[in-house]
Amino acid sequence: MRSHEAGAIHGQSGDRGPAWLHAPEDANQLVPQLWSSSVSKVDDVLTVAGESVLDIAEEFGTPTYVVDEDDFRQRARAFRDAFPNADVYYAAKAFLCTASARWVVEEGLNVDVCSGGELAVALRAEVPPARIGLHGNNKSVAELRTALEAGVGRIIIDSFEEIDRIRELATELGLTANVMVRVTAGVEAHTHEYISTSHEDQKFGFSISGGDAFEAVRRILAEPSMSLLGLHSHIGSQIFVTDGFEVAAKRVLCLHARIAAELGYTAPEFDLGGGFGIAYTTQDDPSTPEDLARDMLRIVDDECAALGIDVPQLSIEPGRAIAGPSTFTLYEVGTTKTVALDAGASRLYVSVDGGMSDNIRTALYGADYSCTLASRRSDAAAVLSRVVGKHCESGDIVVKDEFLPGDVKAGDLLAVPGTGAYCRSLASTYNHVPRAAVVAVREGEARLIVRRETEEDLFALDVG
């Protein structure tokens, strides 16, 4: 990677775009695998579930996250059906609101939360507490108390201090806490460093190789106030191949067998986590839930057979793979400018009315996205473009590289697919820009499920 004085993100793609990005024959055409199932162009205008983006923008404004509700539900069902004998937990950190929590439960999934706020939303949505799992590497006493009092189905323990906290709280409340132990299997997932979560040098879980995981299990089994459900492993996010899961399963199931042999306890469950990748651009080739199920179930069956142990109840935690492809973000173009690059090349900069406040992933991870001109057809030649936001940062980039019609202008609508996961969840009010609305569309009707923030909302927190 060449260095760039404005930051590495500006130097990654070369003067004519990255190698995987090719100029389209028709810049108006959609790449189907990047969009939800009901998105198409009708009379050259992007339409979702029968609703035109022109109507959505007029009624709800921009920027707006637009969720294809039936697509979201179908993706949840696909995991439920592909893993019929496993427990499927929706990883709510990908995207959570009251409506989405209800959707996944109605489709037969459980809900995994990782903070008191996410737990509060799940409970507000009337998710049965027994179908909720609580994650987190630094759960507060207050969060643990709320979870125990509510009767959540499992708490995934991440530290020795947490064992002590749960013991004290469970004893005080006179109940037994159902817990799992999160372990780090020492697997280097093929993904960005910040979303790779099972190598040794990071904050999550108990090390298997260092002996902490076995010691955590030993302490929990000695506590009458806790019931150990099993071991939990999560190797990272945006993963496209199952080889990392295979290595993790082997190491975690070896620990599972050791616990049975040395401590006399056979844990009934085993969680292999989630992190299944989706297609953000044409360079991504994600697996289907059916393919994942075939490979992951074979991995667990083979490892258990090799160890001579019974297969524990498996659970998985898809989040991005459900929420991500179901949603696009709708923006309005404000300004455009053409910037000269090296050797006579140029790039069209297209500024939209959102940016890193509604999608930080490009700046945070160097994530790639695609986009399309959504409000009209253009017969102009496609030119190398960069979609940027309105924030006072040179790294405020929404789409690093894309070919857009050269006549994109102020007032046009652009749509960026694959923004359902970790965009609204990571959204901020940087530069005091209120956070975008979330609109769900189903059978030709659009409805607000998370309203747009206002300046009055910002003032409500400012007590000075």
C-alpha positions as CSV (number, residue, x, y, z in Angstrom):
1,M,0.0,0.0,0.0
2,R,1.4,3.4,-0.9
3,S,1.4,6.1,1.7
4,H,-0.7,9.2,1.3
5,E,-0.4,12.4,3.3
6,A,-4.2,12.6,3.7
7,G,-4.4,9.1,5.2
8,A,-4.1,5.5,4.0
9,I,-7.7,5.3,2.8
10,H,-6.8,7.8,0.0
11,G,-4.0,5.7,-1.3
12,Q,-5.4,2.3,-1.4
13,S,-7.1,2.2,-4.8
14,G,-4.8,3.7,-7.3
15,D,-5.7,6.5,-9.8
16,R,-8.2,4.5,-11.8
17,G,-9.8,2.5,-9.0
18,P,-9.0,-0.9,-7.5
19,A,-8.3,-3.9,-9.7
20,W,-11.7,-5.5,-8.9
21,L,-13.7,-2.5,-9.9
22,H,-14.6,-2.4,-13.6
23,A,-16.4,0.3,-15.6
24,P,-20.0,-1.0,-16.3
25,E,-21.5,-1.1,-19.7
26,D,-24.5,0.6,-18.3
27,A,-24.1,2.5,-15.0
28,N,-27.9,2.4,-14.5
29,Q,-28.0,-1.3,-14.0
30,L,-28.1,-2.9,-10.6
31,V,-25.8,-5.7,-9.4
32,P,-28.5,-8.0,-8.0
33,Q,-26.4,-9.8,-5.4
34,L,-25.8,-6.4,-3.6
35,W,-29.4,-5.6,-3.1
36,S,-32.4,-7.0,-1.1
37,S,-34.7,-9.3,-3.0
38,S,-37.5,-6.8,-3.7
39,V,-35.2,-3.9,-5.0
40,S,-35.4,-3.1,-8.7
41,K,-35.6,-0.1,-11.0
42,V,-39.0,0.7,-12.3
43,D,-39.1,3.4,-15.0
44,D,-35.4,4.0,-14.1
45,V,-36.2,4.8,-10.5
46,L,-35.0,2.6,-7.6
47,T,-38.0,0.8,-6.1
48,V,-38.2,-1.4,-3.0
49,A,-41.2,-3.7,-2.3
50,G,-43.2,-1.5,-4.7
51,E,-42.2,1.8,-3.1
52,S,-40.3,4.4,-5.1
53,V,-37.3,6.1,-3.5
54,L,-38.7,9.4,-4.8
55,D,-41.8,8.8,-2.6
56,I,-39.6,7.7,0.3
57,A,-37.4,10.8,0.1
58,E,-40.4,13.1,-0.2
59,E,-42.1,11.6,2.9
60,F,-39.2,10.8,5.2
61,G,-36.3,12.9,3.9
62,T,-32.7,11.9,3.5
63,P,-30.4,10.4,4.5
64,T,-32.6,7.4,5.4
65,Y,-31.9,3.8,6.0
66,V,-34.5,1.8,4.0
67,V,-35.2,-1.7,5.2
68,D,-36.8,-4.4,3.0
69,E,-38.8,-6.0,5.8
70,D,-39.7,-9.2,4.0
71,D,-36.1,-9.6,2.9
72,F,-34.9,-9.2,6.5
73,R,-37.4,-11.8,7.7
74,Q,-36.6,-14.2,4.8
75,R,-32.9,-14.1,5.8
76,A,-33.8,-14.9,9.4
77,R,-35.9,-17.8,8.3
78,A,-33.1,-19.1,6.0
79,F,-30.8,-19.5,9.0
80,R,-33.6,-21.0,11.1
81,D,-34.3,-23.6,8.3
82,A,-30.7,-24.3,7.5
83,F,-29.9,-25.1,11.1
84,P,-33.1,-26.8,12.2
85,N,-31.6,-28.5,15.2
86,A,-29.5,-25.6,16.4
87,D,-30.3,-22.5,18.3
88,V,-30.0,-19.4,16.1
89,Y,-29.4,-16.2,18.0
90,Y,-29.7,-12.9,16.0
91,A,-26.7,-10.8,16.9
92,A,-28.5,-7.6,17.7
93,K,-25.4,-5.4,17.7
94,A,-25.7,-5.5,13.9
95,F,-28.9,-3.5,14.0
96,L,-31.5,-3.3,16.7
97,C,-34.7,-1.5,17.3
98,T,-38.0,-2.6,18.7
99,A,-39.4,-3.7,15.3
100,S,-36.4,-5.7,14.3
101,A,-36.3,-7.5,17.6
102,R,-39.9,-8.5,17.1
103,W,-39.2,-9.6,13.5
104,V,-36.5,-12.1,14.4
105,V,-38.5,-13.6,17.3
106,E,-41.6,-14.0,15.0
107,E,-39.4,-15.8,12.6
108,G,-38.2,-18.3,15.3
109,L,-34.8,-16.8,16.3
110,N,-33.4,-15.9,19.6
111,V,-31.7,-12.6,20.4
112,D,-28.2,-12.0,21.4
113,V,-27.5,-8.6,23.1
114,C,-24.2,-7.1,24.4
115,S,-25.2,-4.2,26.6
116,G,-27.8,-3.0,29.0
117,G,-29.3,-0.8,26.3
118,E,-29.7,-3.6,23.8
119,L,-31.2,-5.7,26.6
120,A,-33.6,-2.9,27.3
121,V,-34.7,-2.8,23.7
122,A,-35.2,-6.6,23.6
123,L,-37.3,-6.5,26.7
124,R,-39.3,-3.6,25.4
125,A,-40.0,-5.6,22.3
126,E,-41.3,-8.4,24.6
127,V,-38.7,-10.9,23.5
128,P,-39.1,-13.8,25.9
129,P,-36.2,-13.4,28.4
130,A,-35.4,-17.1,28.1
131,R,-34.6,-16.5,24.4
132,I,-32.1,-13.7,25.2
133,G,-28.3,-14.1,25.5
134,L,-26.1,-11.4,27.1
135,H,-22.6,-10.8,25.8
136,G,-20.0,-8.2,26.8
137,N,-16.4,-8.1,28.1
138,N,-17.2,-5.6,30.8
139,K,-20.8,-6.1,32.0
140,S,-21.6,-3.8,34.9
141,V,-23.2,-5.0,38.1
142,A,-26.4,-3.1,37.1
143,E,-26.5,-4.8,33.7
144,L,-26.0,-8.3,35.2
145,R,-28.6,-7.6,37.9
146,T,-31.1,-6.6,35.2
147,A,-30.4,-9.7,33.2
148,L,-30.7,-12.0,36.1
149,E,-33.9,-10.4,37.4
150,A,-35.4,-10.6,33.9
151,G,-34.4,-14.3,33.6
152,V,-32.3,-14.2,30.5
153,G,-31.5,-17.6,29.0
154,R,-27.8,-17.3,29.1
155,I,-25.0,-14.9,30.1
156,I,-21.7,-15.4,28.3
157,I,-18.9,-14.9,30.8
158,D,-15.8,-13.0,29.7
159,S,-13.6,-12.5,32.8
160,F,-12.9,-13.9,36.2
161,E,-14.3,-10.7,37.8
162,E,-17.6,-11.5,36.1
163,I,-17.7,-15.0,37.7
164,D,-17.5,-13.3,41.1
165,R,-20.1,-10.7,40.2
166,I,-22.6,-13.2,39.0
167,R,-22.0,-15.5,42.0
168,E,-22.7,-12.7,44.4
169,L,-25.8,-11.4,42.5
170,A,-27.3,-14.9,41.9
171,T,-26.8,-15.7,45.6
172,E,-28.4,-12.5,46.6
173,L,-31.3,-13.0,44.3
174,G,-31.7,-16.7,45.2
175,L,-31.5,-18.0,41.7
176,T,-29.3,-20.0,39.4
177,A,-27.6,-18.2,36.5
178,N,-27.3,-20.0,33.2
179,V,-23.8,-19.2,31.8
180,M,-21.4,-19.9,29.0
181,V,-17.7,-19.3,28.9
182,R,-16.3,-17.3,26.0
183,V,-13.0,-18.7,24.9
184,T,-10.3,-17.5,22.5
185,A,-9.2,-20.3,20.3
186,G,-6.2,-18.6,18.9
187,V,-7.6,-18.4,15.4
188,E,-6.6,-15.6,13.0
189,A,-9.8,-15.0,11.0
190,H,-9.2,-13.7,7.5
191,T,-10.8,-10.3,8.2
192,H,-9.9,-6.8,9.4
193,E,-7.8,-6.7,12.6
194,Y,-10.5,-4.8,14.5
195,I,-13.2,-7.4,13.8
196,S,-11.1,-10.4,14.3
197,T,-11.9,-11.6,17.8
198,S,-10.4,-15.0,18.5
199,H,-6.7,-14.4,18.3
200,E,-4.9,-14.3,21.6
201,D,-3.9,-10.6,21.7
202,Q,-7.3,-9.0,22.2
203,K,-9.9,-8.2,24.8
204,F,-12.5,-11.0,24.5
205,G,-12.7,-14.3,26.3
206,F,-10.5,-16.7,28.2
207,S,-7.4,-18.2,26.5
208,I,-7.5,-21.9,25.8
209,S,-3.8,-22.2,25.4
210,G,-3.0,-20.2,28.4
211,G,-5.2,-22.3,30.7
212,D,-7.6,-19.5,31.7
213,A,-10.5,-21.1,30.0
214,F,-10.2,-24.3,31.9
215,E,-9.7,-22.5,35.1
216,A,-12.9,-20.4,34.5
217,V,-14.9,-23.5,33.9
218,R,-13.5,-25.1,37.1
219,R,-14.5,-22.1,39.2
220,I,-18.0,-21.9,37.7
221,L,-18.6,-25.6,38.3
222,A,-17.7,-25.1,42.0
223,E,-20.4,-22.4,42.3
224,P,-23.9,-23.7,43.1
225,S,-25.4,-20.4,42.0
226,M,-24.3,-21.0,38.4
227,S,-25.2,-23.6,35.8
228,L,-22.7,-24.0,33.0
229,L,-24.3,-24.4,29.6
230,G,-21.1,-24.7,27.6
231,L,-18.3,-23.0,25.7
232,H,-18.7,-20.1,23.4
233,S,-16.4,-19.2,20.5
234,H,-16.5,-16.2,18.1
235,I,-13.6,-15.8,15.6
236,G,-14.6,-12.5,13.9
237,S,-16.8,-10.8,11.4
238,Q,-17.2,-10.6,7.6
239,I,-15.8,-14.1,7.1
240,F,-16.4,-16.0,3.8
241,V,-14.8,-19.4,4.4
242,T,-15.3,-22.0,7.1
243,D,-11.6,-23.0,7.7
244,G,-11.4,-20.7,10.7
245,F,-14.5,-22.3,12.2
246,E,-12.9,-25.7,11.7
247,V,-9.8,-24.8,13.6
248,A,-11.9,-23.1,16.3
249,A,-14.2,-26.1,16.6
250,K,-11.3,-28.5,17.0
251,R,-9.7,-26.5,19.8
252,V,-12.9,-25.7,21.7
253,L,-14.2,-29.2,21.5
254,C,-10.9,-30.5,22.7
255,L,-11.4,-28.3,25.8
256,H,-15.0,-29.5,26.0
257,A,-13.7,-33.1,26.1
258,R,-11.0,-32.3,28.6
259,I,-13.6,-30.7,31.0
260,A,-15.7,-33.9,30.8
261,A,-12.6,-36.1,31.4
262,E,-11.0,-34.1,34.2
263,L,-13.9,-32.3,35.9
264,G,-16.6,-34.9,35.3
265,Y,-19.0,-32.5,33.6
266,T,-20.3,-32.8,30.0
267,A,-21.6,-29.4,28.9
268,P,-24.8,-29.6,27.0
269,E,-24.2,-26.8,24.5
270,F,-21.5,-25.3,22.2
271,D,-21.7,-21.9,20.5
272,L,-19.6,-21.3,17.3
273,G,-20.6,-17.7,17.0
274,G,-21.3,-15.9,13.8
275,G,-19.5,-13.3,11.6
276,F,-20.8,-14.7,8.3
277,G,-19.9,-12.3,5.5
278,I,-22.1,-10.5,3.0
279,A,-21.6,-9.0,-0.5
280,Y,-20.8,-5.3,-0.3
281,T,-19.2,-5.1,-3.7
282,T,-18.7,-7.4,-6.7
283,Q,-15.4,-8.7,-5.1
284,D,-17.4,-10.4,-2.3
285,D,-18.7,-14.0,-2.6
286,P,-20.6,-15.0,0.5
287,S,-21.9,-18.4,1.4
288,T,-25.6,-19.2,1.7
289,P,-27.0,-20.3,5.0
290,E,-27.4,-23.8,3.5
291,D,-23.8,-24.0,2.6
292,L,-22.7,-22.7,6.0
293,A,-24.9,-25.2,7.7
294,R,-23.6,-28.1,5.7
295,D,-20.0,-27.2,6.4
296,M,-20.3,-26.2,10.0
297,L,-22.5,-29.2,11.0
298,R,-20.0,-31.5,9.3
299,I,-17.1,-29.9,11.1
300,V,-18.8,-30.3,14.5
301,D,-19.9,-33.9,13.8
302,D,-16.4,-34.9,12.6
303,E,-14.6,-33.3,15.5
304,C,-16.9,-34.9,18.0
305,A,-16.5,-38.3,16.3
306,A,-12.8,-38.0,16.4
307,L,-12.9,-37.2,20.1
308,G,-15.4,-39.9,20.9
309,I,-17.9,-37.5,22.5
310,D,-21.6,-36.8,21.9
311,V,-22.4,-33.8,19.8
312,P,-23.5,-30.9,22.0
313,Q,-26.4,-28.7,21.2
314,L,-25.1,-26.1,18.7
315,S,-25.9,-22.5,18.5
316,I,-24.8,-19.8,16.0
317,E,-25.2,-16.0,15.9
318,P,-25.8,-14.4,12.5
319,G,-26.3,-10.7,12.5
320,R,-24.8,-9.0,9.5
321,A,-25.9,-11.8,7.2
322,I,-29.5,-11.0,8.2
323,A,-29.6,-7.3,8.6
324,G,-26.9,-6.2,6.2
325,P,-28.2,-7.0,2.7
326,S,-31.8,-6.1,3.7
327,T,-31.1,-2.3,3.8
328,F,-29.8,0.5,1.7
329,T,-29.1,4.1,2.6
330,L,-30.8,6.8,0.6
331,Y,-28.9,10.1,0.2
332,E,-29.4,13.4,-1.7
333,V,-26.5,14.8,-3.7
334,G,-25.5,18.3,-2.6
335,T,-22.3,19.2,-4.6
336,T,-20.0,17.6,-7.1
337,K,-16.5,18.4,-8.2
338,T,-13.9,16.7,-10.5
339,V,-10.4,16.3,-9.1
340,A,-7.4,15.7,-11.3
341,L,-5.2,12.7,-10.4
342,D,-2.0,11.4,-11.8
343,A,-1.2,10.8,-15.5
344,G,-4.3,12.7,-16.7
345,A,-6.8,10.6,-14.7
346,S,-9.5,12.2,-12.6
347,R,-12.1,11.4,-10.0
348,L,-15.6,12.8,-9.6
349,Y,-16.3,13.7,-5.9
350,V,-20.0,13.5,-5.1
351,S,-21.0,15.0,-1.8
352,V,-24.2,13.7,-0.1
353,D,-26.2,14.8,2.9
354,G,-24.9,12.2,5.3
355,G,-21.5,10.6,5.7
356,M,-19.4,9.1,8.4
357,S,-22.1,9.9,11.0
358,D,-24.4,7.3,9.4
359,N,-21.7,5.0,8.0
360,I,-18.4,5.0,9.9
361,R,-17.3,1.6,8.5
362,T,-15.4,3.1,5.5
363,A,-13.4,5.3,7.7
364,L,-13.0,2.8,10.5
365,Y,-12.3,-0.4,8.6
366,G,-11.5,0.8,5.1
367,A,-14.8,-1.0,4.1
368,D,-15.8,-1.0,0.4
369,Y,-19.3,-0.1,-0.7
370,S,-21.2,0.2,-4.0
371,C,-23.9,2.7,-5.0
372,T,-26.3,3.6,-7.8
373,L,-28.0,6.7,-9.1
374,A,-31.4,6.0,-7.7
375,S,-33.8,8.8,-8.9
376,R,-33.4,8.8,-12.7
377,R,-31.7,7.3,-15.7
378,S,-28.6,8.8,-17.1
379,D,-27.0,8.2,-20.5
380,A,-23.8,9.9,-19.6
381,A,-20.6,7.9,-19.6
382,A,-19.6,6.3,-16.3
383,V,-16.7,8.0,-14.5
384,L,-14.6,7.0,-11.5
385,S,-16.3,8.5,-8.5
386,R,-16.0,8.8,-4.8
387,V,-19.1,9.4,-2.6
388,V,-18.2,11.6,0.4
389,G,-20.2,13.1,3.3
390,K,-20.8,16.5,4.7
391,H,-18.6,16.2,7.7
392,C,-15.4,18.2,8.4
393,E,-13.0,15.3,7.9
394,S,-11.0,14.3,4.8
395,G,-11.7,10.7,5.7
396,D,-15.5,11.3,5.6
397,I,-15.9,8.8,2.7
398,V,-19.1,6.7,2.1
399,V,-18.1,4.9,-1.1
400,K,-14.3,4.9,-1.9
401,D,-14.6,3.8,-5.5
402,E,-17.5,3.5,-7.9
403,F,-18.4,4.3,-11.4
404,L,-21.3,6.7,-11.6
405,P,-22.8,8.6,-14.5
406,G,-20.7,11.7,-15.2
407,D,-23.7,14.0,-15.0
408,V,-24.6,13.2,-11.4
409,K,-25.8,16.6,-10.0
410,A,-27.2,18.3,-6.9
411,G,-30.7,17.0,-6.1
412,D,-30.1,13.5,-7.4
413,L,-30.7,10.6,-5.1
414,L,-28.0,8.0,-4.5
415,A,-28.6,4.6,-2.8
416,V,-25.8,2.6,-1.1
417,P,-26.7,-1.1,-0.6
418,G,-25.6,-3.4,2.2
419,T,-25.9,-0.8,5.0
420,G,-28.2,-2.7,7.4
421,A,-25.5,-3.9,9.7
422,Y,-23.2,-1.7,11.8
423,C,-24.3,1.5,10.1
424,R,-27.2,2.7,12.2
425,S,-25.7,0.8,15.2
426,L,-22.4,2.8,14.9
427,A,-24.1,6.0,13.9
428,S,-23.0,9.2,15.7
429,T,-24.0,12.9,15.9
430,Y,-20.6,14.1,14.8
431,N,-20.6,17.8,13.9
432,H,-24.0,17.8,15.6
433,V,-25.7,16.2,12.6
434,P,-28.8,14.4,13.9
435,R,-28.9,10.7,13.2
436,A,-30.9,9.4,10.2
437,A,-34.3,7.7,10.2
438,V,-35.0,4.1,9.6
439,V,-37.9,3.2,7.3
440,A,-39.3,-0.3,6.8
441,V,-41.0,-1.1,3.5
442,R,-43.3,-4.0,3.0
443,E,-45.9,-4.7,0.3
444,G,-45.8,-1.3,-1.2
445,E,-46.1,0.6,2.2
446,A,-43.3,2.4,4.0
447,R,-43.4,3.1,7.7
448,L,-41.1,4.8,10.1
449,I,-39.5,2.4,12.7
450,V,-36.8,4.7,14.0
451,R,-37.5,8.4,13.6
452,R,-34.9,10.9,12.5
453,E,-33.2,12.8,15.3
454,T,-33.7,16.6,15.5
455,E,-31.7,19.4,16.9
456,E,-34.1,19.5,19.8
457,D,-33.0,15.9,20.6
458,L,-29.5,17.2,20.7
459,F,-30.4,20.1,23.0
460,A,-32.3,17.7,25.3
461,L,-28.9,16.2,26.4
462,D,-27.2,19.6,26.7
463,V,-27.8,20.8,30.2
464,G,-25.2,23.5,30.2
